[in-house]
Amino acid sequence: MYRAHTLICSLVLTTFGCSDDTASSSTNGTEGDGDASSETGDGDGPGDGDGDPSTGDGDGDPSTGDGDGDPGTGDGDGDGDGDGGCFEAELLWFEDFESGTYDAWTGGYDPEWSGCTTNGFSSEYAVSGTQSHWSAISCGSGNSHRGYGGVQFDGDTPLPAYTNVGVGTDAPYGIVNTYWSRLSVPYTFGNGRWFSYWTINSDCGWNEDVITLGLEEPSHRLTPAHIVNTGGTVTFEPDAPTVALDTWMRTTIYINLVDETIHIWHDGQKLLSGEVARPTSDVCQWHWGAYASGDNDDVQLWEDDISIWKLQAPWPDFAVEPYFGETIEVCDG
């Protein structure tokens, strides 16, 4: 089961609520400045921080606040650290590799494509639990390395076997995929050598251009492919982060082929936004793993905690990473 436990959304810059159409909010207690008096400091603002004139402690109402005021004045700042609401999203798929099987996948990792890849489960590193998934590329190949696993969707349902026909997930409010990865490689990418962590296709039969995300330049900045050359746009943030090797990183991707937008975060920091269009507006096929150019010959990749969420309302602030079940609370039901 995915760890969709209740967490405080203290990193969220805007507040969220549960609605069929829009993300309205339940109110955080913010800046409830208590009235200095000999009685109590009634906090003005949503936090209603009632300051104790002897301690200055202002308890925010109804579920936020705890504003520590100035002793003797009752000035309590009701900064809300409480329940800021939830967001409506449905978990379509999750893998933490603890089962040691590929039962959740449509197709398991294929080590035989180039003859140079090895795949399996590893207890050497893990984000959660005790296991992750490990892939290695150990020799060069005349073809691309494709040591990855995949999931095909029929609507909102992952399939047990590939059909390569049908219709994928219709997500008018977008889909969010978060995954953790750890890459070890002794060289830099660029000059035609690339590595891709992630691939999707809107068409179940692979008749449309894929969208990928990986490394293709010496800076090791995550870069999507098959967007600009198909008429789309990619705009990197001015302070876009780069990939550090031999450490875990979290990637979160928002993709909406209905309104033709993509947003990506790297360890919670906004990386890029873009425009991407495909003839089909559903998302059908997903891949994660060691997809790389044939001139790679010494790569190790660990993966963990992969989730796919279908949004039930518009995401209100793309400066904020939609890390559902962790920094963003998901509404029950």
N, C-alpha and C positions, 0 to 999 in steps of 0.2 A: 504494500500500500504506500502511496505517496504521502510524504510527511506534511499534509495540509493542515498543520496545527495552527492555532490562533496565535498570531504574532502582532506586536505593536508596529504600526506602519510609520515609524518615526522618520524614515528617510524620505517619505513622500512629500513633495512640495505642495501638492494640492490634495484635497480630500475627495473621497470616493463614497459612493453609495450604491444601493442595489435597485436598479430600475430596468424595465424591459427595454427602454429605448436610450436612455442617457445615464451617465454616471453622476447622479446627484450625490450630495454629501451629507453625512452626519457631522456635526460641528465639533472641531477641536476647541478646547479652551485656550485662547491666545491672548496674551498681553492684558490680563485683567488687573489693571493698576488700582490698588486699594486706595480708598479715601483716607488720608491721615486724620485721625481723630483720637479722642480719648476712649471711644467705644470700640467699634470694629471697622476694619478697612474693607468696605464693600467694593469688590472688583468690578470695574466697568468693562464691558465687552463680553464675548461669548464664554470666557472662562469663569466669570463671576467668582473671582478669588476672594473669599471672605477672610481678611487678615486679622489675626489675633494681635491686639495691641501690645501684648507682652512678649510675644515670640515672633510676630510677623509672618507666621505660617498661614498661607492662604490656600484653602482647599477648593479646587475648582469644581464647578457644578455643570453638568451632571456626572460626567465620567472622566473629566480631565482637570487639569489645573495644577495642584500642588505647587503653588507659587510661594516661594520663600521671600517674605517681605523684610522690611527694615524693622528690627525690634524697637518697640516704643512708638512707631508711627502707624503700623498697620498697612504699610505699602506692600501689597502682595502682588507679584507678577504672576498671573495665572497661565504660564506657558503650558500648553496641553501636551502631556506625555501619555494621554490615555487613548481610548478606543476611537480611532478616526474613521470608522466605517469599513466597508468591505467592497469588493468588486466582483461582479458576476462573470465567471469563466468556468468552462467545463474541461476537465482533464480527459483528453482523448487517449493518451498513451504515456507510459512511464517505464523506464528501465534503470535499475540500480545494480544489475549484474550479480545480485546476491544469490539468485537461484542456481547459477552455474550452468544455465541452459539458454538456448535461443528460442524458447517456447513463445515469448512475446513478439517475436519477429516474424515477418513474412518470409524472409530469406536470411539465413545465418551468414556469418562472415565467410568469404570464399578465399581460401589461401592458394587456390590452384590457378587463378587467372593468369598470372605472369610467371609462376613457379618460383618467385622470390619473396613471397609474403608468408608470414606465420601469424596465426591468431589464436587467442585463448583467454582464459580468465586468470587474473593475477591478484595475489594478496600483498604484493610489494608496495603498492600505493592504493589509496582509496579516499574518496571525498566523504562518503558515508558508509556505514557498515564495515565490512572487512575485505570486500572484493571490488575490483574494477575490471575493465576489459583492456587487453593488451594486444597490439599489433606491431609487427616488425617487417621492415623491408631490408633484405640482406644482400641483394645483388642487383645490378643494373639489368634492364630489359629493353628489348626493341619495341615493346608496347607499354602503354600506361599500366601502372600497378593499380589493382582494384580490389584490395583486401578490405572490403567493407561489408556491413550488413545493411538491410533495408526493410522498409515497411510500406506496403501498399494499402491505401484506404478505399473502402467502398462507402461513400458518404462519410459518416463519423466513425465507422467501424474498421479497425485494422483486420486485414485478411490473413488466414493461416497459410495461404499459398498464392503465388503470383498468378494473375490472370492476364495482366497487361491490357485489359479492356475495362470499360465501365466509366464511372464518374467518381471523382474524389470528393474531398470535403469542401462544401460551400460555406464560406466564412465571410459574410458581408462586413463584420466588424474586425476581421483579421484573425490570424493564428500567431501564437507565440511559442517558439521553441527555445528552451534553455538547455545547454549541455556543458559539462565540464571536460576539459582535456588537458593533457600534459605531454608535451612534445620534447623529444631528445634527438638532436641531430648535430653532427660535428661541423657542418658547413652552413653557409647562408644560401638563400634562394635568390633567383634572378637569372637573367640571361637565358631564359627558356626553361629553367628548372623551377618547378612549382610543386606545392603540396596543398591538397584540399581536404578540409575536415568535414564538409557539409555539402549536400546536393539535394535539390528538390526538382520535381517536374510537375507541371500542371496537368499534363496529358498522361493518362494511365498507360498508353501505348508508346510513350517516349517519342511522340511525333512532333513535339515542340522543343524549343531550346531549354536546356536545363538552366538553373541558377545555382552557382556554387560560391563557397566562401573559403578562402585559404591564403597561402603565402606565395607571392610571386615576385617580390622585390627585396633587395638587401636590407631594407629597414625593418622587415618582418612585421609590417602593419597588415592586419587582416584586410583582405581586399575581395570584393565580390567579382565574379566573372559572368559574362554573357548578359550583362545589363546594358552597358554603354553601347556595345556593338550591335544591339538589337533595338536601338532607338531610345533607351532610357537614360537616366542620369544618376550619378553618384556624387554626393557632396560630403567630404570628410570634415569633421570638426577641426578647428584650428589647432587644438591640443590633442589630436587623436592619439590614443595609446598604441604601443607596439607590443608584440608577443615576447615575453620572457621565456626562454627555454628552461627545461628541467624544473618547472613549477606548475602547479595547477592554475588554470584560468577558467573563468566562467564566461560563456558567450550567450547572449540573449538576442534572438532575432524576431522581430515583428514583421510579418509578411501579409499583405492584403492585396490580392490580385483583382479584387472587385474595384477598389478605388486606386489601384496601381501604385502602391507605396511600399517602401521597405525602410525599417529603422533597425540599427544594430548597436548593442552595448557590449563593452569589453570590461569585465570585472566591475560592473555597475556604472562605468563611465560611458557616456554617449560617444560612439565611434563615427557613425555616418547616418545619413538619410538619403533616400533616393526615390526615383520613379522607375517602375518596371511594369511592362505590359506583356501579356501573353494572350493568344487567341482564346484560351480556356481560362476561366477565372477561378476554377477550383484548384486545390492542391491534392495530388494523388500519390506520388511516389516520394519517399524520403530515404536518404542514405547518410550514414556517418561512418568514418573510419579512414583507412590509409589509402586514399585515392591520390595518386602522384604521377608525375612524369617519369618516363622510363629511366632517366639518368640519375634518379635517386637510388642509392645503394647502401645506406646506413641510417635507418630511421627507426625510432621506437615511439609509439603513441599509446597513451593510456586514456581511457574514457570512462566517465561515470555520470550517474544521475541525469539521464536524458528525459525531458518532459515535453509534451505537446499539449497546449491549451487552446481551446476555441473561445474567443471572447464573445460575450453576450450583450455587450454595450460598447460604444465607442471609447477608445482609450483617450483620456482627457489631456494628457501632458506628455509629449514625447521627449521632454528633457529627463523624464523619470523612467528608470528601467522597470518593466512589468515582470518582476521576479515573483511569480505567483506561488503562494503557499509558504513564502519565506519573508521577504520584505513587504509583500502585498498580501493582505488577508483576502481569502476567497469566501464569498457568501455561501452559507450552507444551503444545500438543496439546489 
